[in-house]
Amino acid sequence: MGKYFAKSFCLLASVLVLCSLGFAQTYGTKGYAPGAWKPEELSPELSKPKPFNAHDLSGVWSMPTKGFEKHSLTSKPLALEHVPAEMKQTSVPPPMTAWGKARLDETKVSYGPRSVPPGTGNDPVSTCEPLGYPRDLWEANLRPFEFVLASDRVLQHMQYHDVWRTIWTDGRALPKDPDPAWYGYSVGKWEGDTFVTDSIGYDDRTWLDHFGNPHSDQMRLQERWRRVDPDTLEVTMTLTDPKAYTEPWVSDKITFVRAKAAIFEEICAPSEENRFNDRVRDAAVGKSKP
C-alpha cells in the first residue's frame, strides 16, 4: 500500500504541476481566456482601472498561490515530505458532535493527514458532483471567481463547474423552509463598507473542503466581504451548524487579489473525469480498466 501511495502522490503531483503551469499562462494579461480573445484583439481601454469604490465588488478574483494556500475555513501547514505543497496542510475545525464525527469518518480524502491514494477515495469531486459552498471558493487558488452586480442581486460566478451563485439584495429575508440546494440560499446587505451575506438551506451531501469536513442541512453561513483597495478583497466567514459542530466555526481572514484574466468555461464533464480517473487516479492503485 505504501508503494501505491507514493506512486499516486507522484502522479497527482505531476497533474497539479501541469495544471499550475496551464493556469499561470492565463494570468498577467487582462481579458485573456484560453480559446477566446487574445490580448492583441482587445482595446487598451479595457485594461484601464475604474475609480475605486468600496461597494463595487465586481471583477475577477483569485487567491494568492505563493506560499501557504487556503483550502479550508481554518488550516495549518504540516511537516510532510515527498508530497506536493498543496497537500502539506490540514484543517482545524471546532469540536464535532457525534453526528459530525461519524460523517467525517465516512470520508476518504486525498489531502491532509487522513489522505488515502486518490484511486481509493470517495471525494465527490472525482465524479463531477457539485462542490457546494464554501468549498468551491477554495478552488480560487488556481481557478478564479468573479462578482457581477445587478440591481437586485449579486452574482458570484465560480469558474470551476461554471456555477452561478445568487445573493439577493432586494430586501427579502431568507426562506423559512427551503428545499436543500447544492449552493444554498443567500441574501446580502451592506453594513458600512462590508457586504454581509447570510446563507442557509445547504444540501448535506457536499463537503466543506477537500479534507472531508462535513456539514448538515442545518448549516448557516455568514460571509463578511470587504474591498480593501482596487486590487484586494477580503472575507471572513462564520459557520454555525449545531448538528455537526459544538460551536461556531470562525474562519481565518482570507485574501483575494484581482486576477488579470477572464473567467473561462471549465465544466466538469463526467466523460472527461471518468477518463482521468481511469488513467490517473485508478491507475495509481492498479484499478484502471484493461
C-alpha positions as CSV (number, residue, x, y, z in Angstrom):
1,M,0.0,0.0,0.0
2,G,2.9,2.4,0.8
3,K,4.3,1.9,-2.7
4,Y,1.0,2.6,-4.3
5,F,0.5,5.6,-2.0
6,A,3.8,7.1,-3.1
7,K,3.1,6.5,-6.8
8,S,-0.3,8.0,-6.5
9,F,1.2,11.1,-5.0
10,C,3.8,11.4,-7.7
11,L,1.1,11.1,-10.4
12,L,-1.1,13.6,-8.7
13,A,1.8,16.0,-8.2
14,S,2.6,15.8,-11.9
15,V,-1.0,16.6,-12.7
16,L,-1.0,19.6,-10.2
17,V,2.2,20.9,-11.7
18,L,0.8,20.8,-15.3
19,C,-2.4,22.4,-14.2
20,S,-0.5,25.1,-12.4
21,L,1.5,25.9,-15.5
22,G,-1.6,26.0,-17.6
23,F,-3.4,28.4,-15.3
24,A,-0.3,30.5,-14.9
25,Q,-0.4,31.2,-18.6
26,T,-3.8,32.8,-18.3
27,Y,-2.7,35.3,-15.6
28,G,-0.8,38.5,-16.2
29,T,-2.9,39.7,-19.2
30,K,-6.2,41.4,-18.7
31,G,-9.1,39.9,-20.7
32,Y,-7.4,36.8,-21.9
33,A,-9.0,33.4,-21.7
34,P,-7.9,30.2,-23.5
35,G,-9.6,29.6,-26.7
36,A,-11.2,33.1,-26.7
37,W,-9.8,36.7,-27.1
38,K,-6.1,37.2,-27.4
39,P,-4.6,40.3,-25.9
40,E,-3.9,41.9,-29.3
41,E,-7.6,41.6,-30.1
42,L,-8.7,43.7,-27.2
43,S,-8.8,47.5,-26.9
44,P,-6.3,49.0,-24.4
45,E,-9.3,50.9,-22.9
46,L,-10.5,47.6,-21.3
47,S,-7.3,47.4,-19.2
48,K,-7.7,50.8,-17.6
49,P,-8.7,50.6,-13.9
50,K,-12.0,52.0,-12.8
51,P,-12.2,54.6,-10.0
52,F,-12.1,52.8,-6.6
53,N,-15.5,52.2,-5.0
54,A,-15.5,50.1,-1.8
55,H,-19.1,49.0,-2.6
56,D,-18.1,47.7,-6.0
57,L,-17.1,44.0,-5.7
58,S,-17.2,43.4,-9.4
59,G,-14.2,41.9,-11.1
60,V,-12.3,38.6,-11.3
61,W,-10.6,37.5,-8.0
62,S,-8.1,34.8,-7.2
63,M,-6.4,33.6,-4.0
64,P,-2.6,34.3,-4.0
65,T,-0.8,31.0,-4.6
66,K,2.6,31.9,-3.3
67,G,3.5,30.2,0.0
68,F,0.6,28.8,2.0
69,E,-2.7,28.2,0.2
70,K,-6.1,28.3,1.9
71,H,-8.2,25.2,1.5
72,S,-10.5,25.4,4.5
73,L,-12.0,27.9,6.8
74,T,-9.1,27.5,9.1
75,S,-6.0,25.4,8.3
76,K,-2.4,25.0,9.2
77,P,0.7,23.6,7.5
78,L,2.0,20.1,8.1
79,A,5.6,18.8,8.1
80,L,5.2,16.3,5.3
81,E,7.9,15.1,2.9
82,H,7.7,14.0,-0.7
83,V,4.2,15.4,-1.3
84,P,3.0,18.5,-3.2
85,A,2.9,21.7,-1.3
86,E,-0.9,21.9,-1.7
87,M,-1.1,18.7,0.4
88,K,1.1,19.9,3.3
89,Q,-1.7,21.2,5.5
90,T,-4.8,20.1,7.4
91,S,-8.0,21.8,8.5
92,V,-8.6,23.0,12.1
93,P,-12.4,22.7,12.7
94,P,-14.1,23.2,16.1
95,P,-15.0,20.1,18.1
96,M,-17.5,17.9,16.2
97,T,-20.7,16.3,17.5
98,A,-21.1,12.5,17.4
99,W,-23.1,13.0,14.2
100,G,-20.3,15.2,12.6
101,K,-17.6,12.8,13.6
102,A,-19.4,9.8,12.1
103,R,-19.8,11.7,8.9
104,L,-16.1,12.7,8.9
105,D,-15.2,9.0,9.4
106,E,-17.1,8.1,6.2
107,T,-14.9,10.3,4.1
108,K,-11.8,9.0,2.3
109,V,-9.8,12.1,1.3
110,S,-6.7,12.8,-0.9
111,Y,-5.3,15.6,1.3
112,G,-4.0,16.1,4.8
113,P,-3.0,13.5,7.5
114,R,-6.1,11.3,6.7
115,S,-5.3,11.1,3.0
116,V,-5.5,7.8,1.0
117,P,-4.4,7.2,-2.6
118,P,-6.8,9.1,-4.8
119,G,-8.0,6.0,-6.5
120,T,-9.3,4.6,-3.2
121,G,-11.0,7.8,-2.1
122,N,-14.7,8.8,-2.2
123,D,-14.3,12.6,-2.8
124,P,-17.5,13.7,-4.7
125,V,-15.3,15.9,-6.9
126,S,-13.9,12.7,-8.6
127,T,-17.3,12.0,-10.1
128,C,-18.2,15.6,-11.0
129,E,-20.6,16.0,-8.2
130,P,-21.2,19.7,-7.2
131,L,-18.6,21.1,-4.9
132,G,-21.1,23.2,-2.9
133,Y,-20.1,26.2,-0.9
134,P,-17.8,27.3,0.6
135,R,-15.7,24.5,-0.9
136,D,-15.9,25.9,-4.4
137,L,-14.3,29.1,-3.1
138,W,-11.1,27.2,-2.2
139,E,-10.7,26.5,-5.9
140,A,-9.8,30.2,-6.3
141,N,-6.2,29.2,-5.5
142,L,-6.0,28.3,-9.2
143,R,-9.5,28.9,-10.6
144,P,-10.7,32.4,-10.2
145,F,-14.2,33.6,-9.5
146,E,-16.0,36.9,-10.2
147,F,-18.7,39.0,-8.7
148,V,-21.3,40.5,-11.1
149,L,-23.5,43.2,-9.7
150,A,-27.2,43.6,-10.7
151,S,-29.9,45.9,-9.4
152,D,-31.5,43.3,-7.1
153,R,-28.7,40.7,-6.6
154,V,-25.0,40.0,-6.6
155,L,-23.9,37.0,-8.7
156,Q,-20.9,35.0,-7.7
157,H,-19.6,33.2,-10.8
158,M,-17.3,30.3,-10.0
159,Q,-15.0,29.2,-12.8
160,Y,-14.9,25.6,-11.7
161,H,-18.1,23.8,-12.8
162,D,-19.3,27.2,-14.2
163,V,-21.5,27.8,-11.2
164,W,-23.6,31.0,-10.7
165,R,-24.5,31.6,-7.1
166,T,-27.2,34.2,-6.4
167,I,-27.0,36.5,-3.4
168,W,-30.3,38.5,-3.3
169,T,-30.0,42.2,-2.3
170,D,-33.6,43.3,-2.8
171,G,-34.5,43.2,0.9
172,R,-36.0,39.7,1.0
173,A,-35.5,37.5,4.1
174,L,-34.0,34.0,4.0
175,P,-36.6,31.3,3.1
176,K,-38.2,29.7,6.2
177,D,-38.2,26.1,5.0
178,P,-36.2,25.7,1.8
179,D,-35.6,22.5,-0.1
180,P,-31.8,21.7,0.2
181,A,-29.7,23.2,-2.5
182,W,-26.1,22.5,-3.5
183,Y,-25.2,26.1,-3.1
184,G,-27.8,27.1,-0.5
185,Y,-30.0,30.2,-0.5
186,S,-28.3,33.6,0.2
187,V,-29.3,37.2,0.9
188,G,-26.9,40.1,1.3
189,K,-26.8,43.7,2.5
190,W,-24.2,46.4,3.2
191,E,-23.1,47.3,6.7
192,G,-20.9,50.3,6.1
193,D,-18.2,49.2,3.7
194,T,-18.8,45.5,4.5
195,F,-21.0,43.3,2.3
196,V,-22.7,40.8,4.7
197,T,-24.1,37.6,3.2
198,D,-26.2,35.1,5.1
199,S,-27.0,31.7,3.7
200,I,-29.0,28.6,4.7
201,G,-30.5,25.5,3.0
202,Y,-27.4,23.6,2.1
203,D,-27.5,20.1,0.8
204,D,-25.5,18.0,3.2
205,R,-24.1,15.7,0.6
206,T,-21.3,18.2,-0.1
207,W,-18.0,18.5,1.9
208,L,-16.9,21.9,3.3
209,D,-13.4,21.3,2.0
210,H,-11.2,18.6,0.5
211,F,-10.3,17.4,4.0
212,G,-13.8,15.9,4.2
213,N,-15.2,18.1,6.9
214,P,-18.9,17.7,6.9
215,H,-22.0,19.9,7.4
216,S,-25.7,19.2,7.9
217,D,-28.8,20.7,6.4
218,Q,-28.9,23.0,9.5
219,M,-25.7,24.8,8.4
220,R,-25.9,28.6,8.4
221,L,-23.0,30.6,6.8
222,Q,-22.3,34.3,7.2
223,E,-19.7,36.0,5.0
224,R,-18.3,39.4,5.5
225,W,-16.7,40.7,2.3
226,R,-14.6,43.9,2.3
227,R,-12.9,45.5,-0.6
228,V,-9.7,46.9,0.8
229,D,-8.3,48.6,-2.3
230,P,-8.7,48.3,-6.1
231,D,-6.8,45.0,-6.2
232,T,-7.6,43.4,-2.8
233,L,-10.7,41.7,-1.5
234,E,-11.1,40.1,2.0
235,V,-13.6,37.8,3.6
236,T,-14.2,36.3,6.9
237,M,-16.8,33.6,7.5
238,T,-18.7,32.2,10.4
239,L,-20.3,28.8,10.0
240,T,-22.9,27.7,12.6
241,D,-24.1,24.1,12.4
242,P,-25.2,22.6,15.8
243,K,-25.8,19.2,14.3
244,A,-22.2,18.9,13.1
245,Y,-20.1,21.1,15.4
246,T,-20.4,22.0,19.1
247,E,-19.5,25.7,18.5
248,P,-19.4,28.1,15.5
249,W,-16.5,27.7,13.1
250,V,-15.0,31.2,12.5
251,S,-12.7,31.3,9.5
252,D,-9.3,33.0,9.1
253,K,-9.3,36.2,7.2
254,I,-9.0,35.1,3.6
255,T,-7.5,37.5,1.0
256,F,-8.1,37.6,-2.7
257,V,-6.3,39.7,-5.4
258,R,-7.6,40.9,-8.7
259,A,-6.9,38.3,-11.3
260,K,-5.5,39.6,-14.6
261,A,-7.6,37.1,-16.5
262,A,-11.1,36.4,-17.7
263,I,-13.3,33.6,-16.4
264,F,-13.4,30.9,-19.0
265,E,-15.5,27.8,-19.4
266,E,-14.4,24.9,-17.1
267,I,-17.1,22.4,-16.8
268,C,-16.6,19.1,-15.1
269,A,-17.7,16.7,-17.8
270,P,-18.3,13.2,-16.5
271,S,-16.9,11.6,-19.6
272,E,-13.6,13.5,-19.2
273,E,-13.5,12.9,-15.5
274,N,-14.0,9.2,-16.0
275,R,-11.1,9.2,-18.4
276,F,-8.9,11.0,-15.9
277,N,-10.0,8.5,-13.2
278,D,-9.1,5.6,-15.4
279,R,-5.7,6.9,-16.5
280,V,-4.5,8.7,-13.3
281,R,-6.5,8.1,-10.1
282,D,-7.4,4.4,-10.6
283,A,-4.1,3.6,-12.4
284,A,-2.1,4.8,-9.4
285,V,-3.6,2.0,-7.3
286,G,-3.8,-0.6,-10.0
287,K,-7.6,-0.3,-10.6
288,S,-7.6,1.1,-14.2
289,K,-9.5,-0.7,-16.9
290,P,-7.6,-3.1,-19.1
